[in-house]
Amino acid sequence: MTDSPEYLVRSDNRRLAFRVVSGTQPTVVWLGGFHSDMAGTKAQVLADQAQATGGGYLRFDYFGHGESDGDFAEGTISRWREDALAVIDELTEGPLVLVGSSMGGWLACLAAIARPDRVKALVLVAPAPDFTEKLMEPELSDAARAAIARDGFWTRPSEYDDGGYAITRELLEDGARWSILPGPVPIDAPVRVLQGGADPDVPWTHALELANALTSDDVVFTLVKDGDHRLSRPQDLERLVAAVAEARSLVELDGEGDLVARRLARAARIRGAPNLEALAPAPWASAEEE
């Protein structure tokens, strides 16, 4: 694993920062949240797990996020979807497991729809499909709406950014173009959803609506009743590592043997997952959403 990021240069000469753990397929690809970056706790724990187990892993920062080029205020769902597809197309080979957190859950679904031949399983953490239209816009105050109408943006206060960050008219309008709910959502790969019951940002009912809208029959929805939006406590990280290990094993075993044999092998692989105490750093939060 590289200590410093590498860069993928897009067609507009803007660079996307990424880090790779070289290893066996299927490759796990991390898609982070809105105003987040690839240095978050969950992304790092999965990098540590990949190093420990020899699995391939890739994480990156979208345009305007983290160590990538660009102004965050100029970002849209369209742009960040294109970033995810560029990373998939240019930096990975073979079958993939996409792990999406919050907004990254939405982008993971959009990528899976666009690349069904590559994306073989998904793990979604507090997935926020359609969040610009269904979660963010309804919560805007009258003053925020007035600012967006007048100036084209509103600066949202943030405890992680002294100057706050911009919510733009373009972000809201563009997000509506990529709406996937109420569905059906044409994803037939296995999907594992981890959702906090005490999440103040993404209601568990919203994540459940996504799970029910997926066309896949292999969907498992795990509600962590006391879990928050980040799901970055040690016990939450352990669930994430187990879900990713299960997703990888499902892809590796796809088409091999009968269903009972596949499930027994999968269970054996999960039991053999490394202990999180040796992998997980102390929980911390570097951005608005991990």
N, C-alpha and C positions, 0 to 999 in steps of 0.2 A: 504494500500500500504506500502511495506517495505521501510525503509530509506536506508538500506544497501542491497546489492545484495544477492541473493541466487545463488547456483551453481548446474548445471547439470553436472555430471561426465560422460564423454564419454568413449568408450571402451579402448581408449589409455591412460586413466587416466587424460586427459586434461579437465579442467573445463570450462564450458560456464556460464558466469554471466547472470542472468536474474532478472527482477522485475515483480511482479504480482499485479494487482488490481483484487480482487475477486469480482465477480458479475454475472449477468445473461448472458445466452447465447443469441445470438452467441458471442463467444469470438473474440475480435479484436487482431490480432498479428502484431506487428510492425517489419518490415525488413528494416534495415538501409542501408546506402550507403557505397561505397568503401572508406576505411580508415576513417570511421565515428564511432559513438558509440551511445548507447541508451540514452545518456544525452542531445542530440540535442533538439532544440526548438520544432520541430514538434512532436517528440516522447513524450516530456514532456507535451505538450498541450493536446495530446490525453489521457495521463495518468490522467491529471486534469479533462478532460471531463468525463472519465470513473468513476472517484471518485464521480463527481457531479451527474451523472445520474444512477449509480449503475450497469453499464455494465462491463463485464469481459474484461480484457486487459492484454496482455503479451508483454514485449519487452525484447530483449536480445542482447548480443554482440557476433558476430562471433568469431571463432578462430583467435587469433592475433589482435583482435580489443578491444578497451575499457578496461573493467575489466576482460575479459576472458584470459585464458592461451594461450600461443603460440606466436611464432614469426611471425609477419605480413608477412615477406618476404617468409615464407613457405606456405602461404595460396594460395588456388586455388579456382576456381568456383566449382569444384567437392567437395572440403572440405566444403565450405560455404553452398552449397546446402545440404550436409549431415547434417550440423549443423541445418539448418532450418527444415529439416524433423525430426531430433531427438527431437527438441523442440516441434514440432507439435505432434509427436507420444507419447512422454513421459510426457509432461507438460499440455496438453489440452485434453478436451473431447468435443464431440458434434460438431455442425456446427461452421465454422470459417469465419471471414472476414480478409483477408490478406491485409495489407497496406504496400506497398513497395515503397521506395524512391530511385531513381537513380539505382544503381546496385541492390538494394533491389527489384525494380520492375521486373528485370530479374529473380531474385531468387524466387519472389512470383509466377511468371508464371511457373517456373520449379516445384515449390511445388504444384501448382494447377494441373498441368499435372500429377504429381505423386500421388496426393491424391484427386482425383475428388469427392470422397464420403464425404470428410471432408470440402473442401474449397468451400463455397457457394457464395462468392462474393469477388471482389478485388477492391481496390482503389490504383491507381498507380500515383505517383508523379514524373514527369520528368523521366519516365522509360527508362532504358538504356540497353535493351537486346542486347546481342552480342557486348557489348562495347569494350571488349578487342580486337576483330578482326576488327570491323567496325568503331570504334571511336578513340580508343587509338593508335593502331598500325600504322594507316595511318599518324598520327601526329608526330611520332617519328622522331627526327632529324637523320642525318647521323651519328653523334657522338653517339647518344643513341643506334642506331642499331649496331654500331661497338662494343660498350661496351657490349651489350647483347650477340652478337656473340662471343666475346672474353672471357667475365667473367661470362656469364649466367644471368647478371642483369645490370640494369642501375638505378642510384639513381635520382629520380625525385625531383626537388626542391619543397618546399612547404612553404607557408607563415604561416602555422599552425604547422610546425615541423621543428626546426632549422636544423636537420640533413637530412631532406628530407625523402623519403621512396623508397623502392626498387620496380622496375617493373622487374619481372623475365621472363626468357624464358619459364619456366614451366607455369606461369600464362597465358601467351599469347597462348601457344600451347594447354593447357587444356581448356581455354575458347572457342576455336574454336570447341571443341567436343560438346559443349552445345548450339550451334547456333540454334535459333528458327525462324530466318527470312531468306527468305521472307515468310515463312509459308506454308500452314496454321498452325496456332497455336491452338491445340485442347483444348480450354477452352470454355465451354458453359455457365458458370456462368455469372451473371451481372458484368460488369467492368466499373469503372469510372476513367477517365484519366484526371489529371490536369497537364498542360504543359505551361511553360513560353515561350513566343514568342521571348524574348531577352536572352534566355538561351545560354551561350557560350560553354557549355559542351555537352549538348544533344540537337541537332537541333530539332525544333518542327516537322520537316518532318520525323525524325527518329521515334519519338513517334507516329506520325500519321500512319506510316507504320505498327507499331505493332497493333494499334487499328484496322486497316483494315484487318490485318492477323488473328485476333481472330475469331474463328468460332461462338462465341456467337452473337446473334442478339441484345442483350441488352448491347450495348456499347455506352457510352456518352463521347465525347472528348471535354474538355474545354480548349480553348486557352486563356491564360492570356497574352495579347499582350505585355505589358511592364514588364512581370514577368521574373525573373532571374532563375538560376538553383535551388536555395534553396527554393524559394517560402515560405519564412518565415516572410514576412511582416504581420501586423495584418489582412489586408484584405485577404491575401493568407491563413492564418491560419483559418480564418472564412470559407473560401471555403472548406478547408480540413475537418474541423469539420462537416460541412453540408454534404459533400460527404460520410463520414464515417457513419453519422447518417442515411442517405438514404440507404446505403448498409446494415446496420444492420436491418433496417425496411423491406427491401426486403427479407432478409433471414427469419425474424420472420413471415412474411406474406406469405411465399412460400407455395403455395397449398391451401391457405385459401381464399375463396370467389372468386368473379369474378374479372377481370382485373380492371374495373372501381373502385370497392370498394377498391382494394389493392392500387391503385394510390392515391385515396383520403385519405386513412389512412396514406400512406407514406408522403403525403404533410402535413398532420396535425402534424405528428411526427417531421418533419423538422422545421415547424414553431415554435414548442415547444422547440427547441434546446436552451441550455443556452447561455446567452450573452458572447461572447468571451472576453469582456473587463475585466471580473472577472476571467478569466481562463488563459489568455495568459501572460507569462512573457515578459519582454522587449526582442525584438529580439536580439539573439546573436548566434555566431557560434563557436562550440567547436572543429570542425574537418573539414576535407577536404570536405566531403559531408554529409548532415544530412539524 
